[in-house]
Amino acid sequence: MASSEAILQVFGSALFTKPDSAYSLGSFINYKKRNRSNAIRFPTTPTIRFENLKNKRFESFGCKCQNAESVSGFTAENENGTWFVDNAKEFIPIQETDANKLKKESEGLVSDIIEKEAWDLLRESIVHYCGSPIGTIAANDPTSSSVLNYDQVFIRDFIPSGIAFLLKEEYDIVRNFILHTLQLQSWEKTMDCHSPGQGLMPASFKVRTVPLEGDEKATEEVLDPDFGEAAIGRVAPVDSGLWWIILLRAYGKSSGDMSLVERIDVQTGIKMILKLCLADGFDMFPTLLVADGPCMIDRRMGIHGHPLEIQALFYSALMCAREMLAPEDGSADLIRALNNRLVALSFHIREYYWIDLKKLNEIYRYKTEEYSYDAVNKFNIYPDQIPPWLVEWMPNNGGYLIGNLQPAHMDFRFFSLGNFWSVVSSLVTFNQANAILDLIEAKWGDLVADMPFKICYPALEGQEWQIISGSDPKNTPWSYHNGGSWPTLLWQLTVACIKMDRPEIAARAVKIAEGRLAQDKWPEYYDTKRGRFIGKQSRLFQTWTIAGYLVSKLLLANPEKAKILMTDEDSELANAFSCLITSNPRKKRGPKSSQKTYIV
C-alpha cells in the first residue's frame, strides 16, 4: 500500500503541471470520478513535497480581486460565495472563483486520500482471536525494533478504534472486545503474592498461541491479560473499567442490540466494576482516590489523589451504568448508592475544582487555618500556592477544572481529557462547559499551536520536574505526558464541541492535524511547546492517533452520531444539586437524622 505522502506527491505534481499538460486538475478529478470502484492509479510525473502542496496558493489561477481582509480587516460571507469590499466600504457579493473551487476540490481530495490510508492502517492493526476480530494493537511501527507492550490490545487505546467501527456500523469487533475483556475481569493476577480488587479490568491483553498439553503439534490461542503486574511502574489501571462501561453503552445505542447489555454476565460485570469503585474507604470526598499513573498518564506525574481525568470518567461511567442496570431487587441498594454518589460528585467538582478569574481572586484572598463546619477555605489552600504563570495566563472570559484537589493542595494545571469529558458527560454546568471552550479558543496558541492537543498545560520544569516526576527522562518538559501534544485527544475535543454546538472549534483543530499526521506517519505524540517535533520516543503508526482522527472526521460529518457518547443531566440530579447550592454552606451541621441514609 502506498503511503499518503507518496500519493500526495504524485497528486501535487498532477495539480501543478503546465496548462497544456494532458493530466490537469480537471482531468484528474474526472478520472477519479470515473474510477471510484477501482484503485486510483496516477500517471508518472515529477513529484513535489506535501508541504509545498499544502501551502501552494494556486498562483496561476489566483483571484485578481482584492480581498476584504486586506482592505478593512474583516470579511463577510454568504451563501453565494465571498464578499468584496470596495473603497466606499459597500459590500458587493461576488461568485466563487474557479481558483477557489479548485482549491476546495483539491483539499477535499487530499482529505479523502488521508482518510483512506487511515482506514487501511486501522484495519491492519486488528487482532484476531479464534478467527474473530477482538481489538486493535497499540501501534504497528515498522521502524522500531523495541516492541515492549505496543503489540498488545489496550482497553483505553481501543476506545477510539471501537467508536470508529461503531460509526461505520461494524459492530462485531466491538461486541467481541466487550465480551472477551469481560472474561478477563475475573482473572486473579498477582504481584508479590497480592491480588487486586475483584472487578478490576486489565490494562491490556495479548493473544498468545501455546501448545496443547500432551500434543506438541497441536496449539491453541489464549488471552494473556496485564493488570499492571508487568507494566512499567506496576500501576493498576483505574480507567479501564470506566472506559469499558462507556463503550458498552455506546455499542447499545449505536447498534440497537440491547441483548448484549441484558446478558447476566454483562450485568454482573457492570456491578463488579461499580462495587469496586463505590466501596467504602478512608476518604471524606466523593471523588475516587487513586495512586499515581492510573489512566492515560501512566507514569509518575503528580496526579495521585483525586485527578480530574478519573473523576470525569467515573462520573460518566456511573451515568452510563445507571441507564443499563436492570431494575431488579438485587440492584436496588447499588442504584441508590450510585445516585447518591452522582449528586455528591457533581457538586464537589463544580464547586471546588472550578477555576476562573473570579474564583482565582477569591483564592488569592483566602484566610487559612479555618476550623469549623462553616469554613470558606475548606481544604486549607494557601494563597501562595497560586503559580505566577496562572495569574498571567487566566483569560478574562473562560475557565476550566483544575487537575487535582487535596488538603492544602490544588493542582492548577489544565488537563485536557478531564475537561473534555466533563463537558461530554455533563459533569460541569452548561455555562462552565461553554467557558471551557472559551478558554480553549482564548489560549489556542498554548493548547493547540502546531499540533493538537496538549495533554496538560503547562509542563513541569526545573526542580519541580525533578521532584514531581522523579527526573523521568521520558517526561522531560514539553514531551510525552509532561506537556506533550497528543493527536488522539482530537476525538474527545470533537465530541465536547458538538455537545455544545460549537463544532467549528474541533474542525479547526482537525484541519491543523490533518496537514501533518499522515506526512509524519501518525505519531503517538509531539514534543516542544508548540508541538512542532515528533516526540523523541514517539511510536509511529500509533493506532489511537489514527482512530482519533477518523472519529473526529466521522462525527464532524454527522454530528448526530455523537449522542452515543454523551450523557445529559436528568431532572432528579439537577434538583438535588440545586438543593445543595441553595442551602446555606455556612450553616452549622445539626444532629444526625434517624432516617436511614446511604453514604458512599
N, C-alpha and C positions, 0 to 999 in steps of 0.2 A: 504494500500500500504506500503510495507516495505521500510524503509529509505535506502539510498545508503550506509550508514555506515554499517548497518546490513548486506546488501548484500555483501559488500566488505569484511566484516569479514569472512563470510562463504566462499567466493571465495578465500580469503587468506589461510584459513585452507585447502581448496582443493588443493591449489597450493603447499603447503609445507608439504604434507603428505609424509610418507615414500615411497620409490620406489615401494615396493610390495603392496601398497595400491590399492584398486580397483578404487579409484577416483583420479587418477593422473591428471596432467595438460592436457596431450594429450586426455584423455577420457573426460575431461571437455569440451575441445574445440569441440571434435566430438559430444558430447551431445548437445552443443549449436547449432551446425550446423544442426543436425537432427531435432531440435525442435524450429526452428526460429519462426514458426507461433504460438507457444504456449507460455504461461508464463513460464519463466525459474524456475525450481524447483531444489533445491540443496539438496544433501544428508546431513543428520545431522552429523556434525563433530565438533571437538573442534574449537574454533574461535581464531583469533589473531586480534590485533587492526589495523586500517587502516594505522596508522603512520608506523607500522612495515612493512606492505605490501609495502608501498610507498618506503621505504628506503632499503628494502631487496636486497641483492646483488646476489642472486641465487648462493650461495657458492657451493652447491652440484653439480651445473652444470658449475662452473666457468671455464673460459678460462685459460689454463696453459701457453699461450704465453705471452711475455712481451708487455706491451702497449707502443706505440710510444711516448706518452706524458711523460711517466716516464723516457724515455731514452734521448730524445733530447728536450723536452719542447714543441713539436708541433706534430700534427697528420695530416695525409692526408687521403683522402677518395676517392674511385672511385666507378663506378657502380657495381663492383664485391664485394664490402664489405669494410673492413677496411684495413689499411696498417700496415705492420710490419717493424720496423727499426732495422737492425742488427748492430753489433759492428762496421762494416765498413761504417755505415751510408747509406747503399743502401736500397732503397725502394723495398720491396717484397710484392706483393698483396697476401692476404690470403682470403679464403672463409669465409663468416659469420658463426660463430659457432652456434651450436644448442642452447647454452645458450643465445646468443644474440637474436636469433629468438624467443625463448621462452619469453624473456623479452619484446620484441616488441609486441608480440601477447598478452601478459598479460596486457601491458599498453593500448593496443587498446581495450581490453575487459573492463577494468576499465573505460576508457573514454566512451564507449558505455553505460555502466550502469549509469554513472553520467548524460549523456545526456538524457537518458530515464527518469530518475527521474525529471530532469529539465523540460522536456516537460509535464510530468504529473502534476507538480506543476503549470506550466504556464496555462495549461488548467483548472485547478481547480480554478484559480483566475479570470476566465472570468465572467463578469457581463452581465446579460440579461435584455432587456427592451422589453416588449410586445412580449416575446418569441424569440427574436433575439439577438445574441451576439452584444454587443456595446462597450466593453472595458475590461480592467483588473484592479482590485483593487490594491492599492499601496502595501499592504502587507497582508499576511494571517498568522499571528503569533499566534499560539495557546497558547504560553506561556505568552502572555501579556494580562493583564486584562484591560489595558487602550487603547481603540481603537483610540480615537481622530478622525483624518480625514484619517487614513490609510485604512479605508474601502471604500474610495471614488476612483473614476477614475480621475487621474491627467493627464492632457494633456501631460506635459513633460515626465511623467513616462511611459505613454503608447507608446511613440515613439519607444523604442527598442522592445516592445511587438508587435507593428504593423509591424515593419520591419521583425521580426521573422516570423510572419504569412504570410507576402508577399513572403518571401524567400521559404516558404513551399507551396506557391500558394493557400493559404486560404484567399481569398480576401473579403469575406462577412463582417467579423468583422471590417476590416479597412474601408470599404465603409460605413458601418453603423455608425462607430465612426465619420467619417468626416461629414456626413450629419446631425447627431443629435447635434454635437457640433456647427455646423453652425446655427442651430435653436436657440441655446442658446446665440449666439452672439448678438442678438437683444434685449435681456432682459435688463431691466433698474434696476439694483441693486443700492442701495444707502447706504451710511454711513453718518450719521448725516445730512441727507437731501441733500447730494451731490451725483451726479451720475457721473460715469467715462465716458470717451470719447466714442462716437459711434464707433463700430468696435472692441472693446476690447473683447478678448476671455477669458473665465473663466479659473481660475487655475485648478478647479476640478468640478466634479458633482457627484451626488448620485441619485440612483433610489429609490424613496420612493413609498410606497403603501398607498394611502389615501382613506377614504370613500367618496362615491359619495353623493352630496347634495340631501337630501330628501329620501335617501335609506341607512339605516345603514348597511345593509348586503352586499350591492354592493360596490366594490372598484375599483380603477383604479391606474395605475402606472404613476408617473410624474418624470421628471428630475429636480432636485434641484441644480442649479449651485452656485459656490462660486467664486466671482470675487476678493476676498481678504477681503471682509467685515467681514468674520468670521475667517480669518486666524490669526495665531499668528503674531502680529506686524501690522496687517491690511495693508499688502503690495499688491498692484495690480500687477498681473503677466504681464510682458512685453514680455517674451519669448513664451508664449502660442500661440499667433497668428503667430509668426515666425515659430515655430515648425509645426503648422498646415499646413502652406503653403508648407513646406519641405516634410511633409508626403503626402500631396495631389499629389505633383509631383512624388514622389516615387511610389505611387499607380498607377498612369497613366502609368509610364514607365515599371512597373513590370507586371501589368495585361493587358496592351494594351487597357484598357477601357477608351477611351478619352471622351466618352459621359458624364461621371461624371464631368470632368473639364469644358465641354462646357455648362453645365446647367446654366441657368440665375442666379439662386440663388447662385451657387458656384462662378460664375464670380463676382457677387455683393459682396460676402463675401471677395474675394481677394481684390477688390477695397477698401472696407471699412477698411481693415487692412492697406493697403498701404497709404490711405489718413490720417489715424491716425498717422502713422509713419513719413510721409513726410510733415506733417503740419508745417507751419512756427512757429517759437518760438523765445525766447530770447537767441539765441545761435549763435556763429560765426563759429562753427565747423560742418563738415558734419556727425560727429558721433551722435548717438542717446543719448540724455540726459535723464537719469533715476534716480530714487531715490534708496536708499539702499535696497538690497534684492529683486530685481525684477526677479530673474532667479533661477537656481539650488541652488545658495547660497541665501536662502530666509530669512536670518536673518542679523542683523547689523554686517557687517564685513568690513566696509570702502570701499565698491565698488560703492558708489553713484557717479554720474557724468557720465563718459563715459567708463564703464567697458568693457573689451575686449570680454567677452562671448557674450554680447548683440550685439556688433558691428559685430562679426563673423556671428552670426545667422541672423542679419539684412541684411548683405551683401548676405548671402546665400538665404534668403527669396526673396530679390529683384531679384537675378539671376533666381530663380525658377519661380517667378511671371511673369517675362518678357517672359519666354517660354510659359506660359499658358494663358496670357491675350489675349482675342480675339481682332483682329485688326479691330476696329470699330471707328467711328467718336468720340464717347464719351470717348474713351480711349487714344486719341492722346496726349492730354496735360499730362495725367498721365504717359504715357510711356516716354515722353520727360523728364519729371521731374525725373523719375526713372533712366534713362540713365545718366543724369547729376549727380545724387547722387552717382551712382555706380563709376563713374570716380573719383569724388572728394573723396569718402570714401576710395577707394583702394589706392589712392595717399597718403592720410592722414595717414592711418595705416602703410603702407610700409615705409614711410619716418620718421614718428615721434614716432611710437610705437616700431620700431625695435631696438634691443639692441644686440650687440656682443662686443668682446674685443676692436675692433677698435672704435665703437661708444661710448663705455664706456669711453675710453680715451679722446674722443672729449668732452664729458660732463664734465669730470674731469678738463678740461682746459677752460670751458665756461667763457665768460665775461657776466656780468649781467647788468640789468637796461638799456638794449638797446632799444632805441626808434627810429623807422623809419620802412619803408617798407622793407629795406634790412637787417634787423636784422638776425643774425645767431641763437641766442638763443631766438627763437620766443615766447616761453612760460615762459621765465624768470626763468629757472630752476637754482637753486643754487647748485653748485658742492658738497657742504656739505651734500646734500640730499643722495648722494650715500652711501648706507649702507655698513658697514665693511664686512658683510657676502658675499656680491656680489663680492667684489674685489678678494676674495679668491676662490669663487665658479665658476666664469665665466671661462669656458674652453677656450683653445687656438682656437679650432675649434668648431663651432656651435654658435647658438644664439637663440633668442626667442622674442616673442612680450610681452611687459610689460603689466601689468594688468590694468592700467588706466593712463590717461593723462589729466591734467587740468592746468590752470595757476599756476605756481610756485609749481607744484606737479607732480611727476612721481611715480607711484606705481610699484616698481621693482619686486614684487612677480611674480613667474611663475604660471599662471592659466592654468590648463591642457585643459579643454574643449575648451576655446577660441583658444588656439594654435592648437589643433587637428582640429577644424572646420575651422580655417583659411587655413589649408592645403587642407581639403576636398573641400572647396568652391572656391579655387584659389584666396583667398583674398591676400595671400602672393605670392611672385615670386617663380619660380622653385628653385632657389638657396636658398632662405630663407626657403622654405619647407624642403629641404634636411638638412639645418643647424639645424632646429628644431629637426629633428630625430637624427642628430648627437649629439645634446646636451642631448637628452633622453638616448642615449647609453652611453655617457660620464658620466652622472650623474645617472646611473641606481640604484646605492645603495641608493640614496636620493629619487628618484621619484617612484621607484618600490619596491626595497628591498624584504620584505617577502609577500607583497600583493599589486598588482597594483590596482589603480593608485592614487597618491597623487592629491587631488583636487586642492591644491595650495601649493607652497613651497616658503619660509619657513613659519612656524607658527608664529603668533603674540604671544609674551611672555612678562611677567612682566608688567611694567607700560603701555607699548604700547598696550598690550591686554586689560588692564583695560579701557583705554581711547577710543580706536577704537571700541571694541566690547561692551562696556558698562559693562564689567565684566560678560559677558554672561557665565553662568555655564555650558551650553552645548557646547559652543565653546571654551573650555579650550585648551591650547596648544597641538597640535598634536591629536586633536579629532574633529569629525564632520566636519564642514566647515573650521575649523582652522588647516589645515594640515592633516586632516584625509585621509584615503585611501578608495576609492570608487570603488568596482569591476565593477559597471555599466559602468565606463569610458572605459572599455576594448573594447567595440564595436566601439567607436569613434576612439580610437587608431588604431584599426584594419583597419578601412576604410582609415585613413590617411596613414598608412603603405602600404596598397595595392595601393593607388593612386600614391605613389612614388616608387612603385615596390620594396619595402623592407618589404615583409610580414614576414620575419624571426624575426623581432623585436616584432611584435604582437604575433607570435606563441610562442616566449619565455615567454612573459608575461602571455599568456593564460595557458601555462603549469604550471607556478607558482600558478596561481589562482585555477586551476583545482585540485591541490593537497590539497586544504583546503576548498573550498566553500561548497561542499556537506557535508563534515565532520562537518563543523561549522554551518550547517543548513541555508546557503545562507543569511548571514547578510547584513544589509543595508550599513554599513561602518565599518572600523577597526581603532583602536587607536594606539598610540605611533609612534615614529619617523620612525620605520621600519615596522609599520603595523602588529605587532605581536599579538595584542589582539583584540578580538571582541569589538566593541565600547560599552561604558558604557550604552548608551541608544539606542543602535542599535536594530532595529526590525529584527526578524528572518523571513525567507521565504519572503524576500523582492522581489517583482515581477521584478523590473527593474534590480536587480542583476542577477536574473535567466535569464531574457530575454537578457541582455547584453552578458552573457556568450554564450548563444545559437546563437546569431547573429554572434559573433566572430568565433565560430566553423563553422557555415554555410558558412561564407564569406571566411575563410581560405581554406575550402574545394572547393569552387567555386568562385574564386576572380572576375570573370567577372560580377557577380551579384551586386558587389559593385557600379557599374556605376549608379544604380538608385538613389544614394545619392550624387554623385559627380557632380560638375559643372566645366566647363572649361572656361577660359577667352577667349572671342572671339576677332577677329582681330580688330574690331572697338574700343573696350575698350583698347586693347593693344596699338593701335596707339595714342589714346587720352592720355593715360598715358605717352607714350614716349614723346609727345609734352610738357607735364608738366615737365618731368625730364630734357629734353634738354634745356628748356627755362632758362634764367639766373635768379636764385632765388633772386639776389640782385638788379635786375633792378627796378628802381623806377616806381611805378604804374602811368600810364599816364591817360589822360582824358577818361571818360567812353564812350564806343561806343554807338551810337544812335540805333544800331540794337537791336531788342527785344531779351532778354535772359530770361532764366527760372532759377531762383535761389531758391533752396530748402533748 
